Amino acid sequence: MRVFSLKLLLFFLSIEILLRVCSYLVPYWYRQAEHDVRRNPVKYIFIGSSRVASSIVPVVFAQAMGDTNITSAAINMGTGHSTLAEHYLGLQKIAAAMPEGLKGVTVFFEAPQGVPSLESWRDSWFHPDNPYLLVNTIGFPDLQLFWMKSTSDFDQKLMVTGAMFSEAIAMQGNGKVLLARMKKNILQNRVKVAPEKVVLSASGNVRTDEAGIQNARRLALNFVKNHMKHERLINIQSSNEMIIKSLNDYINVKGGRLVLYRMPVSSVWNQYYTTSIGRENRNIANDLLTDWAIPMLNPSIKTDDDDFPDYWHLRKSRASEFTQSLAQAYTEFKKKH
């Protein structure tokens, strides 16, 4: 019995070691960024949702800013189902990996209709559809705060914690991402897709197939409809708990700068921000950002609903134009500050 138990233990240890090697060899998201910035420190980092992933072209931004090393000066960390808590923790990893941390680095964060995410540390730190994104960024020193403050379900907290200790547990979620990346690479090598047929960028877990686009439209309509039934004012009393404030403080201490920019949205999402409560929330958000000295850029690009095929994401053919418009707005801001 003892021999059998020992063999079983060795078997599971072997599996764990193999999975850890695979995770190291095929890192993704912030783990990949950690590897990359050790070799090529960046100057511009874009964080946020899949909207950011699909609308920002890092090479175009770096080129517009006049950087000679355009292939590594900017990185886009936007992805679907991500939270600001995950981006905060991920930026800590990037800062630790670069020789000078975030000194001289500008971090850009989206603000649809001028209202950025105002998540609190007391909210869930991860999106329920992908808790394993948190595993990609959280460190062991963060666990105590995670258990004390995050309002995530106990089972989900336990799952995230377990995944930090065991790659086998993490692979339940991360493995899907790795397999998707491998499949995408294989298909790209085998099949050349005509650019004009791709209306959305596949970056940041955005589905570009017709079924995916139709499903995204339904989700957007339902989400906005439900929000308008349950909308409420921003709680100013908990502003010190807001992650964006912590993010701004952290970046400033590290010698960098946080900059927000207005993200274009479709008319479906515009309803989200233009109700009476939505307009009041925009004023509250503007006052908070002013107090925290976080600037807001206004790219000059004009869009209509045809530019948002799935109601969520900017059309691929306009991503470079929007990126250039943002770079121009940032250039003008730098001249004044």
C-alpha positions in Angstrom: 0.0 0.0 0.0 2.8 2.4 0.9 4.6 1.7 -2.4 1.4 2.3 -4.4 0.8 5.6 -2.6 4.4 6.7 -3.3 3.9 5.8 -7.0 0.7 7.7 -7.1 2.3 10.7 -5.5 5.2 10.6 -8.0 2.7 10.4 -10.8 0.8 13.5 -9.8 4.1 15.3 -9.1 5.3 14.5 -12.6 2.0 15.8 -14.1 2.3 19.0 -12.0 5.9 19.6 -13.1 5.0 18.9 -16.8 2.1 21.4 -16.6 4.4 24.0 -15.0 6.9 23.6 -17.7 4.2 24.0 -20.4 2.9 27.1 -18.6 6.4 28.6 -18.5 7.1 27.8 -22.2 3.7 29.1 -23.4 2.8 32.0 -21.1 0.0 34.4 -22.0 -1.4 37.8 -21.1 0.5 39.4 -18.2 2.8 36.4 -17.8 3.8 36.8 -21.5 4.2 40.6 -20.9 6.6 39.9 -18.0 8.8 37.9 -20.3 8.7 40.5 -23.0 9.4 43.6 -21.0 12.6 42.0 -19.5 14.1 42.1 -22.9 12.4 45.2 -24.3 11.1 47.7 -21.7 7.9 49.5 -22.9 6.8 53.2 -22.8 3.1 52.8 -23.3 0.7 50.3 -21.8 -3.0 50.0 -22.7 -5.2 48.2 -20.2 -8.9 47.5 -20.1 -11.5 45.3 -21.7 -11.8 43.6 -25.1 -12.8 47.0 -26.5 -9.2 48.1 -25.8 -7.9 44.9 -27.4 -9.8 45.4 -30.6 -9.4 49.2 -31.0 -5.8 49.9 -30.1 -2.9 48.9 -32.5 0.3 49.3 -30.4 2.7 49.5 -33.4 0.5 52.3 -34.9 0.6 54.2 -31.7 4.3 53.9 -31.2 4.9 55.0 -34.8 2.6 58.0 -34.4 4.5 59.0 -31.2 7.8 58.9 -33.2 9.4 55.9 -31.4 12.1 54.2 -33.3 11.5 50.8 -31.7 7.9 50.7 -32.7 7.5 46.9 -32.3 8.1 47.0 -28.6 7.4 50.5 -27.4 3.7 49.9 -26.7 1.8 46.9 -25.5 -2.0 46.2 -25.5 -3.1 44.3 -22.4 -6.9 44.7 -23.0 -8.9 41.5 -22.9 -12.4 40.3 -22.4 -13.8 39.4 -19.0 -10.9 41.2 -17.3 -11.3 43.4 -14.2 -9.4 46.5 -13.1 -8.1 44.6 -10.1 -6.5 42.1 -12.4 -4.9 44.9 -14.4 -3.6 46.5 -11.2 -2.0 43.3 -10.1 -0.6 42.6 -13.6 1.0 46.1 -13.8 2.8 45.3 -10.6 4.3 42.3 -12.3 5.3 44.4 -15.3 6.9 47.0 -13.0 8.9 44.4 -11.2 10.1 42.9 -14.5 11.4 46.2 -16.0 14.8 47.6 -15.0 13.3 51.0 -14.1 9.8 49.9 -13.2 7.2 52.2 -14.5 9.4 55.3 -14.6 8.5 57.3 -17.7 5.7 54.9 -18.7 2.2 56.0 -19.6 -0.6 53.7 -18.8 -3.8 54.3 -20.8 -7.2 53.2 -19.6 -10.5 53.4 -21.4 -13.4 55.6 -20.3 -16.5 55.0 -22.5 -18.4 58.3 -22.6 -15.9 59.7 -20.1 -16.8 57.2 -17.4 -14.1 54.7 -16.5 -14.6 51.6 -14.5 -15.1 52.6 -10.9 -14.7 49.1 -9.4 -14.0 48.8 -5.7 -11.6 46.5 -3.9 -14.7 45.2 -2.2 -16.2 44.0 -5.5 -15.3 40.7 -7.0 -11.7 40.8 -8.3 -12.6 38.7 -11.3 -15.3 38.2 -13.9 -17.4 35.1 -13.2 -16.9 33.9 -16.7 -13.2 33.7 -16.4 -11.8 33.6 -12.8 -8.5 32.1 -14.0 -7.5 35.5 -15.4 -6.9 36.5 -11.8 -4.5 33.5 -11.3 -2.4 35.0 -14.1 -1.8 38.2 -12.1 -2.4 37.7 -8.4 0.6 37.0 -6.1 0.8 35.2 -2.8 1.2 38.5 -0.9 -2.2 39.6 -2.3 -4.1 36.5 -1.1 -4.9 37.9 2.4 -6.4 41.1 0.9 -8.3 39.0 -1.7 -9.9 36.9 1.0 -10.6 39.8 3.3 -12.1 42.3 0.8 -13.2 40.7 -2.4 -16.9 39.8 -2.4 -16.4 36.8 -4.7 -18.1 33.6 -3.7 -16.2 31.4 -1.3 -16.0 28.5 -3.8 -14.5 30.8 -6.4 -12.0 32.2 -4.0 -11.0 28.7 -3.1 -10.7 27.8 -6.8 -8.4 30.8 -7.5 -6.3 30.0 -4.4 -5.9 26.4 -5.3 -4.9 27.3 -8.9 -2.1 29.4 -7.5 -0.7 26.4 -5.7 -1.4 23.8 -8.5 -0.9 24.2 -12.2 -3.2 21.2 -12.7 -6.1 23.2 -11.2 -5.1 26.4 -13.1 -5.1 24.4 -16.4 -8.8 23.8 -16.0 -9.3 27.4 -17.2 -5.9 28.4 -18.5 -5.6 25.3 -20.6 -8.5 26.5 -22.7 -6.7 29.7 -23.5 -3.5 27.8 -24.4 -5.3 25.4 -26.7 -7.1 28.3 -28.3 -3.8 30.1 -29.0 -2.2 27.0 -30.4 -5.2 26.4 -32.6 -5.2 30.0 -33.8 -1.5 29.8 -34.7 -2.0 26.5 -36.6 -5.0 28.0 -38.6 -3.1 31.1 -39.4 -0.3 29.1 -40.9 -2.7 27.0 -43.0 -5.4 29.4 -44.0 -5.0 32.9 -45.3 -8.2 34.9 -44.5 -9.1 37.8 -46.8 -8.7 41.0 -44.6 -11.9 42.5 -46.0 -13.9 39.5 -44.6 -12.7 40.1 -41.0 -14.9 42.9 -39.5 -13.5 42.7 -36.0 -10.1 42.1 -34.5 -9.8 38.6 -32.8 -7.6 40.1 -30.1 -8.8 40.0 -26.5 -11.1 37.0 -26.8 -13.4 38.8 -29.3 -15.4 36.4 -31.5 -15.3 37.4 -35.2 -17.6 34.7 -36.6 -21.2 35.6 -37.6 -22.7 33.6 -34.8 -20.4 35.2 -32.3 -21.4 38.7 -33.6 -25.1 38.0 -33.4 -24.7 36.6 -29.9 -22.7 39.7 -28.8 -25.5 41.9 -30.1 -28.1 40.0 -28.0 -25.8 40.2 -24.9 -25.4 44.0 -25.4 -29.1 44.6 -25.7 -29.9 42.5 -22.7 -27.1 44.0 -20.6 -28.1 47.6 -21.3 -31.8 46.8 -20.7 -31.1 45.2 -17.3 -28.8 48.0 -16.3 -31.4 50.6 -17.0 -33.8 48.7 -14.7 -31.2 48.6 -11.8 -29.0 51.6 -12.3 -27.8 53.5 -9.2 -25.6 56.4 -8.4 -21.9 56.1 -7.8 -21.2 55.9 -4.1 -18.9 58.8 -3.4 -18.4 57.6 0.2 -16.4 54.6 -1.0 -14.3 56.5 -3.4 -11.1 55.8 -1.5 -11.8 52.1 -2.0 -12.0 52.5 -5.8 -9.3 50.6 -7.7 -8.7 53.4 -10.2 -7.5 55.6 -7.3 -5.2 52.9 -6.1 -3.9 52.4 -9.6 -3.2 56.1 -10.1 -1.4 56.3 -6.8 0.7 53.3 -7.6 1.7 54.4 -11.1 2.6 57.9 -9.8 4.8 56.5 -7.0 6.5 54.3 -9.6 7.3 57.3 -11.8 4.7 56.8 -14.5 1.4 58.4 -15.4 -2.2 57.2 -15.8 -4.1 58.7 -18.6 -7.8 58.1 -19.5 -9.3 58.4 -22.9 -12.9 58.5 -24.2 -13.6 55.2 -25.8 -16.2 55.4 -28.7 -19.3 53.3 -28.2 -22.4 52.3 -30.3 -25.8 53.9 -29.7 -26.8 50.7 -27.8 -24.1 51.4 -25.2 -24.6 55.1 -25.3 -28.0 54.5 -23.6 -26.0 53.1 -20.7 -24.5 56.5 -20.1 -27.2 58.9 -21.1 -30.0 58.2 -18.7 -30.6 60.8 -16.0 -28.6 58.7 -13.5 -26.0 58.0 -16.1 -25.5 61.7 -16.7 -25.2 62.3 -13.0 -22.7 59.5 -12.7 -20.7 61.0 -15.4 -20.5 64.3 -13.5 -19.6 62.4 -10.3 -16.8 60.5 -12.2 -15.5 63.8 -13.7 -15.3 65.4 -10.2 -13.4 62.3 -8.8 -11.0 62.2 -11.7 -10.3 66.0 -11.2 -9.7 65.4 -7.5 -7.2 62.6 -8.3 -5.6 64.7 -11.1 -6.2 61.9 -13.7 -6.4 63.5 -17.2 -8.9 62.6 -19.8 -8.1 62.6 -23.6 -10.7 63.2 -26.3 -9.7 61.5 -29.6 -11.3 63.4 -32.5 -12.5 60.3 -34.4 -16.2 60.3 -35.3 -18.1 57.0 -35.4 -21.6 55.6 -36.1 -23.3 52.3 -35.4 -21.9 50.8 -38.6 -18.5 51.0 -36.9 -19.6 48.6 -34.2 -20.7 45.3 -35.9 -21.4 43.5 -32.6 -22.5 46.7 -30.7 -19.4 46.3 -28.4 -16.2 46.6 -30.5 -14.9 49.1 -33.0 -14.6 47.8 -36.5 -11.2 46.4 -37.4 -10.8 48.7 -40.4 -11.0 51.8 -38.1 -8.7 50.6 -35.3 -5.6 52.2 -36.8 -7.4 55.5 -37.3 -8.6 55.5 -33.8 -5.2 54.7 -32.5 -3.6 57.5 -34.5 -6.3 59.9 -33.2 -5.5 58.9 -29.6 -1.8 59.4 -30.3 -2.5 62.9 -31.6 -4.6 63.7 -28.5 -1.8 62.5 -26.3 0.8 64.5 -28.2 -1.3 67.7 -27.7 -1.8 66.9 -24.0 2.0 66.5 -23.5 2.7 69.9 -25.1 0.4 71.5 -22.5 1.7 69.5 -19.6 
